[in-house]
Amino acid sequence: MKVTEKKQKEKEECPECDGEGKLDCDCCEGIGTHMLPQESCREEYACDECFGCGDIKCIECEGTGKIVLEEKK
């Protein structure tokens, strides 16, 4: 008789984002804005990458904060 192995999916905290589901934006370093140097004053504008929120969705866990591991049982 042949014994088959079952694979059970388990979720674990995403190591990339520490379970947050998001990461600081690399473009603005998590601030959400950039400063545009002007001669008389400095103008601030929203970051094009994160649209001004300062963070981006983690690509490893797709923003869920959890990753799926396959475990043999």
Residue frames relative to the residue before (quaternion, step in Angstrom):
aa qw qx qy qz dx dy dz
M 1.0000 0.0000 0.0000 0.0000 0.00 0.00 0.00
K 0.3370 -0.7597 0.5317 0.1631 3.55 -0.89 1.02
V 0.2437 -0.7619 0.5866 0.1265 3.56 -0.85 1.03
T 0.1934 -0.7846 0.5788 0.1090 3.56 -0.80 1.00
E 0.3877 -0.7086 0.5423 0.2313 3.54 -1.14 0.68
K 0.2902 -0.7390 0.5820 0.1759 3.55 -0.95 0.87
K 0.2151 -0.7466 0.6128 0.1441 3.53 -1.09 0.73
Q 0.1055 -0.7899 0.6036 0.0269 3.52 -0.72 1.10
K 0.3430 -0.7462 0.5363 0.1946 3.55 -0.90 0.96
E 0.0755 -0.7824 0.6182 0.0061 3.52 -0.90 1.04
K 0.2928 -0.7430 0.5733 0.1834 3.55 -1.09 0.72
E 0.0714 -0.7841 0.6165 -0.0065 3.50 -1.05 0.89
E 0.6251 -0.5372 0.4035 0.3973 3.58 -1.18 0.52
C 0.4769 -0.6774 0.4842 0.2814 3.56 -0.92 0.94
P 0.3670 -0.7539 0.4980 0.2210 3.62 -0.68 1.03
E 0.5878 0.5991 -0.3637 0.4041 3.60 1.17 -0.50
C 0.8124 0.2121 -0.0813 0.5371 3.59 0.88 -0.97
D 0.4207 -0.7281 0.4363 0.3203 3.61 1.32 0.12
G 0.7148 -0.4789 0.2473 0.4456 3.56 1.03 0.83
E 0.4915 0.6810 -0.4165 0.3481 3.60 1.28 0.05
G 0.3693 -0.7374 0.4842 0.2922 3.59 1.07 -0.71
K 0.7671 0.2289 -0.1461 0.5812 3.55 1.31 -0.03
L 0.2311 -0.7538 0.6035 0.1193 3.53 -1.30 0.48
D 0.5790 -0.5446 0.4542 0.4023 3.56 -1.20 0.40
C 0.5111 -0.6412 0.4831 0.3071 3.55 -1.03 0.83
D 0.4219 -0.7162 0.5007 0.2417 3.59 -0.83 1.00
C 0.6293 0.5790 -0.3293 0.4003 3.56 1.06 -0.73
C 0.8030 0.2136 -0.0979 0.5477 3.61 0.87 -0.95
E 0.4273 -0.7317 0.4238 0.3201 3.59 1.36 0.11
G 0.7235 -0.4768 0.2358 0.4400 3.57 1.06 0.83
I 0.5220 0.6535 -0.4041 0.3703 3.59 1.26 0.03
G 0.3919 -0.7418 0.4567 0.2959 3.58 1.05 -0.77
T 0.7729 0.2415 -0.1463 0.5683 3.56 1.25 -0.24
H 0.2432 -0.7100 0.6372 0.1754 3.51 -1.40 0.27
M 0.3379 -0.7087 0.5773 0.2243 3.54 -1.19 0.53
L 0.2230 -0.7553 0.6054 0.1148 3.53 -0.94 0.97
P 0.3218 -0.7789 0.4958 0.2098 3.61 -0.35 1.15
Q 0.0659 -0.7670 0.6382 -0.0025 3.55 -0.92 1.01
E 0.6104 -0.5603 0.3998 0.3920 3.57 -1.18 0.41
S 0.7880 0.3289 -0.1741 0.4905 3.58 0.83 -0.95
C 0.8020 -0.0076 0.0240 0.5968 3.61 1.08 -0.65
R 0.4276 -0.6749 0.5303 0.2836 3.55 -1.27 0.26
E 0.2049 -0.7877 0.5731 0.0958 3.56 -0.83 0.99
E 0.2587 -0.7694 0.5720 0.1180 3.55 -0.95 0.95
Y 0.0181 0.7953 -0.6058 0.0160 3.60 -1.02 0.80
A 0.6059 -0.5835 0.4112 0.3511 3.56 -1.21 0.61
C 0.5401 -0.6216 0.4758 0.3091 3.54 -1.15 0.76
D 0.4595 -0.7018 0.4837 0.2498 3.57 -0.98 0.89
E 0.6422 0.5456 -0.3218 0.4317 3.61 1.13 -0.60
C 0.8150 0.2346 -0.0926 0.5217 3.58 0.80 -1.05
F 0.4089 -0.7447 0.4357 0.2973 3.57 1.34 0.07
G 0.7375 -0.4656 0.2155 0.4391 3.55 1.06 0.81
C 0.5877 0.6033 -0.3849 0.3773 3.63 1.18 -0.09
G 0.4909 -0.7044 0.4037 0.3160 3.64 1.20 -0.31
D 0.7846 0.2148 -0.1565 0.5602 3.59 1.20 -0.18
I 0.2516 -0.7429 0.6032 0.1446 3.52 -1.33 0.41
K 0.5938 -0.5708 0.4301 0.3697 3.57 -1.22 0.51
C 0.4795 -0.6588 0.5047 0.2851 3.56 -0.99 0.89
I 0.3604 -0.7563 0.5043 0.2091 3.58 -0.77 1.01
E 0.5794 0.5977 -0.3785 0.4047 3.60 1.15 -0.49
C 0.8051 0.2298 -0.1017 0.5373 3.60 0.87 -0.98
E 0.4035 -0.7414 0.4395 0.3072 3.58 1.34 0.07
G 0.7249 -0.4771 0.2300 0.4405 3.55 1.05 0.84
T 0.5496 0.6413 -0.3907 0.3661 3.60 1.24 0.03
G 0.4237 -0.7013 0.4683 0.3306 3.57 1.16 -0.57
K 0.7243 0.3521 -0.2091 0.5546 3.59 1.30 -0.17
I 0.1583 -0.7487 0.6317 0.1240 3.55 -1.19 0.58
V 0.4090 -0.7092 0.5254 0.2319 3.55 -1.16 0.65
L 0.1201 -0.7654 0.6308 0.0428 3.52 -0.91 1.04
E 0.2831 -0.7285 0.5884 0.2072 3.59 -1.03 0.68
E 0.0890 -0.8033 0.5889 -0.0052 3.50 -0.73 1.12
K 0.3668 -0.7163 0.5483 0.2276 3.56 -0.90 0.91
K 0.0639 -0.7893 0.6104 0.0185 3.57 -0.97 0.89
